[in-house]
Amino acid sequence: MKSVLIIQTAFLGVVASIHSCTGADVVEQRGVLPSSTQTMAFSGDTVTSTDDKVMVIFQDSRDAFWFGGGDSGVYRYDGKSLIRFSTKHGLCSNTVLGIQEDKAGDLYFDTQDGVCKFDGKSFTTLPVIKSVLNQWKLGPDDLWFRMGWNSKRGPYRYDGKHLYHLEFPKTAQADTFHSEYPQATYDPYGIYSMYKDRKGNMWFGTTTVGVCRFDGNTASWLYEKQLTDTPEGGSFGIRSILEDKAGKFWFCNTQYRYDIKPTSTVVNGTRLVDYTRADGIAAAEGEEKFPYFLGMTEDDKGELWMVTFDDGVWHSDGRSLVRFPLEEGDKEALLFCIYKDQQGGLWVGSQNAGGSG
């Protein structure tokens, strides 16, 4: 692969290395993937590198890794060969924003142009059923999608048979946004992030109106200005959500640690999540005190790992917050996501240096 960022957490620190391959020859190839119970036949282009931009990383049940986010398609790496799938193979868009797998082993690719199902042989674009209020449900095997950043007022839920477009309940914060920015052209309900917690609740981080929790019965909102707006000004939105090993929640930064209650309260017509918060973890002197994170994950020891756009990877053991810069050659890697694989390894995706681990 063109650029590989590797993080190893076996030691108290971060080891980052970058591997490079040259050439971009494309060869049509049909391959077979090994599996303990079945084989998957697939068609795609064999290539020698991913895009520079890797904004999503996923490991499937056959231990193959998938990389997406650029404008050339999605890439599959089985440890031996790198295969690219694009619109010419049936993918509904070359820009993939999310990847999931169902219990049957079928893969789903979230794109701005639709949700594509891949059964190992061909791609199918799922038809969308327009928002129906009573389709706000929460099944254990449901898959959730957003179809881009500007998500048309709500997420998409797939129950294994139908893909429903749902609409968020109104929050008064949207009225505040429109009164402050009457000329805004983007949807304040646009979805930046989605997260399923240990109880199975779904969380949706939005561009402007905070985070929405759906517990299977009600959708409730949590908004704090310091989560959405940076100290320098401008809206960051809710781009990362994490529940730690103690069941506490972190949103975007480590300034506060949230104790989320199962209940909610209606205030001025908006249903709000009940919660308390405690002081979080600040960075060491000389660093930005509370950086904003594009991605968060927890390693097998229960320690937190986060990525910023242009300020490297951050690590917290619960007591301190430490930064580790990542560079490719003489340029700084512009990071986007961090992903923990099934073996406990951490992978970082960037917007200018590819990604993997």
Secondary structure, DSSP 8 states (H G I E B T S, - for coil): -----EE--SSSS-------------EEEEEEE--SS--EEEEEEEES---S---EEEE-TTS-EEEE-SSS-EEEE-SS-EEEE-GGGT-S-S-EEEEEE-TTS-EEEEETTEEEEE-SS-EEE--EE---GGG----TT-EEE--SSS-TTS-EEE-SS-EEE------HHHHHHHHH-TT--S-TT-EEEEEE-TTS-EEEEESSS-EEEE-SS-EEEE--HHHHB-TTSSB-----EEE-TTS-EEESSSSEEEEEEEEEEEETTEEEEEEEEEE---B-TTS-SS---SEEEE-TTS-EEEE-SSS-EEEE-SS-EEEE--EETTEE--EEEEEE-TTS-EEEEESSS-EE-
